[in-house]
Amino acid sequence: MTVDNLKAATVPTFYFIGVTTGKSSIMRVFPRWAEHLGLGDVPIVGIDCKHHDKPEVYRRVVAFLKQDTHSLGGLVTTHKIDLLRAARDMFDELDEYAELLGEVSSISKRNGRLRGHAKDPITSGLSMEAFLPADHWRRTAGELCLLGAGGSSLALTMYIMKQKPRSEWPARIVVTNRSTPRLEEMKQIHADINPGIAVEYHHCPDPLQNDEVVGRLAPGSMVVNATGLGKDAPGSPLTDAVRFPEDGLVWEFNYRGELVFLDQARAQQEQRRLTIEDGWVYFIHGWTRVIAEVFDIDIPTAGPEFDKLSEIAANAR
């Protein structure tokens, strides 16, 4: 649905606020997770907003969730920064990461209070640890290159800066973005939380400029597509002429869509000895952390129960 046809829920309802919510695997996965977790017959309803929609649109969504008795809360994607910027005054509580990042990915209620959480610093970290070899950064002196300076990219840097010891830092973090405001916002946040990791910020409005940045990375570096290109919009932040770092890791934050970035990496996988990961594990962690928050239940981040949820999701994918 859109903001123009929001209707009061008649039963406890969970929401997904995005752009093309009907295409997401969560619409098939959530009902099976709900059954497994004993949540009852709780429907998931998508609310689609335009990219960088009008502030009044986000305020209408937040007001609806806050005021509707049976609306329990939900997950926010794509609009995490814009939604909080437009409706910050409507939240009764924000967690530390929401305050630092200026975004919310989880909206929930407790005792009549509307709560906003930024879960990405946790979920991005859990997802990275799932495929990053132990002691990788120290062993390879590799660098981390983030294409895109939005909320997901900032969250991953926050996880590293606030959660990881010096021995588990990349040699350098390099961030590129098509416009400068998000780069400047990231710089300001890093100024407060960076414990000493070398960071470079590059304004790269042209994919060829991203190619140049990636081409200068050390062997063993990780390249991340955090732009949304390939899912929320067509294309890739790189051209087909890019040269990925030898023995590097390539991480596509998305798991659905055209995923041109993944195709570009796969074309060089054998020659450059690349380890390639899509956003599926990120999807699992992202949704389970929000579900745990909204429904106030414990969901492990590893072990047999997490593996079972991953299996259920894979079978419904």
Secondary structure, DSSP 4 states (H G I P E B T S, - for coil): --GGG----SS-EEEEEESSGGGSTHHHHHHHHHHHHT--S--EEEEE--TT--HHHHHHHHHHHHH-TTEEEEEE-S-HHHHHHHHGGG-SEE-HHHHHHT--SEEEEETTEEEEE--HHHHHHHHHHHHSPTTHHHHH---EEEE--SHHHHHHHHHHHHH--GGGS-S-EEEEESSHHHHHHHHHHHHHH-SS--EEEEE--SHHHHHHHHHTPPTT-EEEE-S-BTTTBSS-SS-TT--PPTT-EEEES--SS--HHHHHHHHHHHHHT-EEE-SHHHHHHHHHHHHHHHHT----SSSHHHHHHHHHHHHH-
